[in-house]
Amino acid sequence: MAKAEVMKSAAAQLDTAERSEELELLPIQVTPVQKVNGGKPMLQRDKLQQCLSYSEPQPQWRCSPNLLSTDNTTSDLARFLAKSQLVTGGLTKFDDKPENYLSWKATFQSTIADLGLTASEEVNLLIKWLGPESSEHARRVKAVNIRHPSAGLGMIWTRLQECYGSTEAIERALFSRIENFPKLSSKEPHKLRELSDLLLELEAAKLNGYLNG
């Protein structure tokens, strides 16, 4: 009986020893937190520092091509409106007087130079800022060249040059003003200033080659 108990006790000790060896051979499971810390358990202060230093990835915003196109369109529209205001504020109607045509033409062309107008748009703008008589010339030429606005625009400028910008037209207008100038009197000193201004116009036209004599 004692021998059986001794054998049983030895077997139990052997089984306990084998189980201890198996536990020593089992791989140690490392948690994700331990992997970050080199496989070592993290202390509470290390965990707190890791939580504080963690930040979520920020989303990356990209501009849509449609949004860029809308911005460009808005910018172009703003520029066009600004230039349109410059046109409205910088132009005056032509008074159908040949002696004033060349200065009016220079102002008109310099004002619209950077607008990038089409031929049709320039024709319409011309008609708007010409005088009663000159605008009728432009309307008739436009009607004849309705399908060819570029040709019509060139013909309008040619017609205006013939009627108002030629040497003969300017000379005839200036001498007509001199011939029809009223007689002077001591009670109308402003008329003397008007005659003086007219003579200055004649002198300027002569120096610029618009008068033959």
TIMI-918117 format. One line per field, with one value per residue (C-alpha): residue number from 1; residue in one letter; x, z, y. Coordinates in Angstrom, 1 decimal, padded with zeros to 4 digits, always signed. Example, Ala and Ser with C-alpha at 12.3 -4.5 7.8 and 13.67 -1.06 7.14 Angstrom:
resi 1 2
resn A S
x +012.3 +013.7
z +007.8 +007.1
y -004.5 -001.1
END
This chain:
resi 1 2 3 4 5 6 7 8 9 10 11 12 13 14 15 16 17 18 19 20 21 22 23 24 25 26 27 28 29 30 31 32 33 34 35 36 37 38 39 40 41 42 43 44 45 46 47 48 49 50 51 52 53 54 55 56 57 58 59 60 61 62 63 64 65 66 67 68 69 70 71 72 73 74 75 76 77 78 79 80 81 82 83 84 85 86 87 88 89 90 91 92 93 94 95 96 97 98 99 100 101 102 103 104 105 106 107 108 109 110 111 112 113 114 115 116 117 118 119 120 121 122 123 124 125 126 127 128 129 130 131 132 133 134 135 136 137 138 139 140 141 142 143 144 145 146 147 148 149 150 151 152 153 154 155 156 157 158 159 160 161 162 163 164 165 166 167 168 169 170 171 172 173 174 175 176 177 178 179 180 181 182 183 184 185 186 187 188 189 190 191 192 193 194 195 196 197 198 199 200 201 202 203 204 205 206 207 208 209 210 211 212 213
resn M A K A E V M K S A A A Q L D T A E R S E E L E L L P I Q V T P V Q K V N G G K P M L Q R D K L Q Q C L S Y S E P Q P Q W R C S P N L L S T D N T T S D L A R F L A K S Q L V T G G L T K F D D K P E N Y L S W K A T F Q S T I A D L G L T A S E E V N L L I K W L G P E S S E H A R R V K A V N I R H P S A G L G M I W T R L Q E C Y G S T E A I E R A L F S R I E N F P K L S S K E P H K L R E L S D L L L E L E A A K L N G Y L N G
x +000.0 +002.7 +004.5 +001.4 +001.0 +004.7 +004.3 +001.1 +002.8 +005.8 +003.5 +001.7 +005.0 +006.1 +002.9 +003.2 +006.8 +005.8 +003.0 +005.4 +007.7 +004.9 +003.9 +007.5 +007.6 +004.3 +004.8 +004.1 +001.2 +002.2 -000.6 -000.6 +000.4 +003.3 +004.4 +004.7 +006.8 +009.2 +007.2 +007.4 +004.3 +003.6 +003.3 +000.2 +002.1 +003.4 -000.2 -001.4 +001.4 +000.6 -003.0 -002.2 +000.2 -002.2 -004.0 -006.5 -005.4 -006.8 -008.9 -007.3 -009.5 -009.1 -010.6 -013.1 -012.4 -016.0 -015.3 -012.2 -014.1 -016.9 -014.2 -012.7 -016.1 -016.9 -013.6 -014.1 -017.6 -016.3 -013.6 -016.2 -018.6 -015.7 -014.7 -018.3 -018.5 -015.4 -017.0 -020.1 -018.2 -015.5 -017.6 -019.7 -022.0 -020.7 -022.3 -022.1 -019.7 -016.7 -014.3 -014.9 -014.9 -011.2 -011.0 -014.2 -012.9 -009.6 -011.4 -013.8 -011.2 -008.8 -011.7 -012.8 -009.2 -009.0 -012.6 -012.1 -015.3 -016.6 -017.4 -021.1 -020.6 -018.5 -021.1 -023.9 -021.7 -020.9 -024.6 -025.3 -022.6 -023.0 -025.1 -028.6 -027.2 -024.1 -025.9 -028.3 -025.3 -024.2 -027.6 -027.9 -024.5 -025.2 -028.5 -026.6 -023.9 -026.0 -024.3 -020.8 -020.3 -016.6 -017.0 -019.9 -017.7 -015.0 -017.5 -019.0 -015.6 -015.0 -018.3 -017.7 -014.3 -015.7 -018.5 -016.8 -013.1 -011.9 -009.9 -012.7 -015.4 -013.4 -012.4 -015.9 -017.3 -014.8 -015.2 -018.9 -018.8 -016.7 -019.0 -022.0 -020.5 -022.6 -021.4 -019.7 -020.8 -019.4 -022.3 -021.4 -017.8 -018.4 -018.8 -015.3 -014.0 -016.0 -014.4 -011.0 -011.6 -012.7 -009.6 -007.5 -009.3 -008.5 -004.9 -004.7 -006.4 -003.9 -001.0 -002.4 -002.8 -006.6 -006.7 -005.2 -004.6
z +000.0 +000.8 -002.4 -004.5 -002.8 -003.5 -007.2 -007.5 -005.9 -008.2 -011.2 -010.1 -009.7 -013.1 -014.7 -013.0 -014.2 -017.8 -017.7 -016.5 -019.4 -021.9 -020.4 -020.8 -024.4 -025.4 -027.4 -025.4 -027.1 -027.5 -027.5 -030.2 -027.4 -026.4 -030.1 -030.2 -027.0 -028.2 -026.8 -023.2 -021.2 -021.2 -018.1 -017.4 -018.1 -021.4 -022.4 -021.5 -023.5 -026.6 -026.4 -026.1 -029.1 -031.4 -034.0 -036.6 -040.3 -041.7 -044.9 -048.1 -050.0 -053.7 -056.0 -058.5 -062.1 -062.3 -059.3 -060.9 -064.2 -062.2 -060.6 -063.9 -065.4 -062.5 -062.8 -066.5 -065.9 -063.2 -065.6 -068.4 -066.1 -064.9 -068.5 -069.4 -066.7 -068.1 -071.5 -070.1 -068.2 -070.8 -074.0 -075.2 -078.1 -081.4 -082.2 -086.0 -086.4 -088.7 -086.7 -083.7 -085.4 -085.1 -081.4 -080.8 -082.9 -081.0 -077.6 -078.8 -080.1 -077.1 -074.7 -076.4 -077.3 -074.4 -074.3 -077.0 -078.7 -081.7 -084.9 -084.2 -080.7 -081.9 -084.6 -082.0 -079.7 -082.5 -083.4 -079.7 -079.4 -082.8 -083.4 -085.0 -088.6 -088.3 -086.6 -089.6 -091.9 -089.6 -089.5 -093.2 -093.7 -090.9 -092.7 -095.9 -094.2 -091.7 -092.5 -092.7 -089.5 -090.0 -093.5 -092.3 -089.5 -091.9 -094.2 -091.3 -090.4 -094.1 -094.4 -091.2 -092.5 -095.8 -094.2 -091.1 -091.0 -094.5 -095.1 -097.3 -094.6 -091.9 -094.0 -095.2 -091.6 -090.3 -093.0 -092.8 -089.2 -090.0 -092.7 -090.5 -087.4 -086.1 -086.0 -082.9 -080.5 -077.3 -075.4 -076.2 -075.1 -075.0 -078.8 -079.1 -077.1 -079.4 -082.4 -080.8 -080.2 -083.8 -085.1 -082.9 -084.4 -087.9 -086.9 -085.4 -088.5 -090.7 -088.7 -088.8 -092.5 -092.6 -094.4 -097.9 -097.6
y +000.0 +002.4 +001.5 +002.3 +005.7 +006.5 +005.6 +007.7 +010.7 +010.4 +010.2 +013.3 +015.2 +014.1 +015.3 +018.7 +019.1 +018.3 +020.8 +023.5 +022.7 +023.1 +026.5 +027.6 +026.6 +028.3 +031.7 +034.8 +036.8 +040.4 +043.0 +045.8 +048.2 +046.0 +045.8 +049.5 +049.5 +046.8 +043.9 +045.3 +046.1 +049.8 +051.8 +054.0 +057.2 +055.8 +055.0 +058.5 +060.1 +057.9 +058.9 +062.6 +062.5 +060.7 +062.8 +061.7 +062.2 +065.4 +065.1 +066.5 +068.9 +069.1 +071.9 +070.6 +071.5 +072.8 +075.1 +076.5 +077.1 +078.9 +081.1 +082.0 +082.8 +085.1 +086.8 +087.4 +088.7 +091.1 +092.4 +092.9 +094.8 +097.0 +097.8 +098.5 +101.1 +102.7 +102.8 +104.4 +107.0 +107.8 +108.2 +111.1 +111.3 +112.6 +115.9 +115.4 +118.3 +117.5 +119.7 +117.5 +114.1 +113.3 +113.9 +112.0 +109.0 +108.9 +108.9 +106.2 +103.9 +104.3 +103.6 +100.3 +099.1 +096.6 +095.4 +092.7 +093.5 +091.6 +093.4 +093.2 +094.6 +097.5 +098.3 +098.4 +100.6 +102.9 +103.4 +104.1 +106.9 +108.5 +111.6 +111.6 +112.1 +109.9 +107.1 +106.9 +106.3 +103.5 +101.9 +101.8 +100.3 +097.7 +096.7 +096.1 +094.0 +092.1 +088.8 +090.3 +092.5 +092.8 +094.2 +096.4 +097.8 +098.8 +100.5 +102.4 +103.9 +104.7 +106.5 +108.5 +109.5 +110.7 +112.6 +114.0 +113.3 +114.3 +117.4 +118.8 +118.2 +119.8 +122.8 +123.3 +123.1 +125.6 +128.2 +127.9 +128.8 +131.9 +133.0 +132.6 +134.1 +137.0 +140.5 +141.6 +144.3 +145.8 +144.4 +140.8 +140.1 +136.4 +136.5 +137.8 +134.8 +132.5 +134.1 +133.8 +130.1 +129.6 +131.2 +128.9 +125.9 +127.1 +127.5 +124.0 +122.5 +124.2 +123.0 +119.4 +119.5 +119.6 +123.0 +123.5 +127.2
END
